[in-house]
Structures are given as C-alpha cells and as structure tokens.
Amino acid sequence: MAFVQLTDYDGHTLVLNPAYIVSVTTARSSYNGNQANIRTNDGTTHSVRDSVASVYAKIEATQQEGHAC
C-alpha cells in the first residue's frame, strides 16, 4: 500500500493513505504557507503547504504504483 507524504502547515511531515482522501481544495488563507486543505473520510481537515496540483499528482502516482504490482 502506497501513502502520500505531504507537509502540514507547521512544516511537519504528514503521511496519508490516499484511499481515505475525500477532497482536496485550495486554501482560502495562506497562513504559514498553507496552500491546500485535505478532507479525509472521518471528517478531519488537514491544512498542507503542498499545492492542490502537487497533492493530486502524488495521489495519481500512488495509484499508478498500485497498478504496476
């Protein structure tokens, strides 16, 4: 199983299972460099410094890795 490694708004590593990501949206505020908000299926919202495009690319990369097995 592949995970997505991101950077949270405090600069710490955040690792998520992409199967639990419900949505990725552009952050309304860029507090501490926050660029995107990720909502997971448990209702938690994670603010990250990664851009929406970067998060999407990382999710797609994990899906492609899964098909290579």
C-alpha positions in Angstrom: 0.0 0.0 0.0 1.4 3.4 -1.0 1.0 6.5 1.1 1.1 10.2 0.2 3.7 12.3 2.0 2.9 16.0 2.5 4.0 18.9 4.6 1.5 20.3 7.1 1.2 24.0 7.9 3.6 23.7 10.8 6.3 22.2 8.5 5.9 18.7 9.8 5.6 15.6 7.6 2.0 14.4 7.1 1.5 10.9 5.7 -1.9 9.9 4.5 -3.5 6.8 2.9 -4.9 8.2 -0.4 -7.8 5.8 -0.2 -9.2 7.9 2.7 -8.8 11.3 1.0 -12.3 12.6 0.1 -11.4 16.1 -1.3 -8.5 18.5 -1.9 -9.3 22.2 -2.1 -7.4 25.4 -2.4 -6.9 27.0 1.0 -8.8 30.3 1.5 -5.9 31.6 3.6 -2.2 31.1 3.2 -1.4 31.1 6.9 2.1 29.7 7.4 2.3 28.9 3.6 -0.9 26.8 3.7 -1.9 26.1 0.1 -4.4 23.3 0.3 -6.9 21.6 2.6 -7.4 17.9 2.5 -10.5 16.3 3.9 -10.5 12.7 4.9 -13.4 10.3 5.2 -13.5 10.7 9.0 -14.3 14.4 8.6 -10.8 15.7 9.5 -9.4 18.6 7.5 -5.6 18.8 7.1 -4.0 22.1 6.0 -0.9 21.5 4.0 1.8 23.6 2.3 1.6 21.5 -0.8 -0.4 22.9 -3.7 -3.6 21.2 -4.9 -1.8 20.2 -8.1 1.1 18.6 -6.2 -1.3 16.7 -3.9 -3.2 15.4 -6.9 0.0 14.4 -8.7 1.1 12.5 -5.6 -2.2 10.7 -5.3 -2.1 9.7 -9.0 1.5 8.5 -8.6 0.4 6.1 -5.8 -2.4 4.8 -8.0 0.0 4.1 -10.8 2.3 2.3 -8.4 -0.6 0.1 -7.4 -1.2 -0.9 -11.0 2.4 -1.8 -11.5 2.3 -4.7 -9.0 
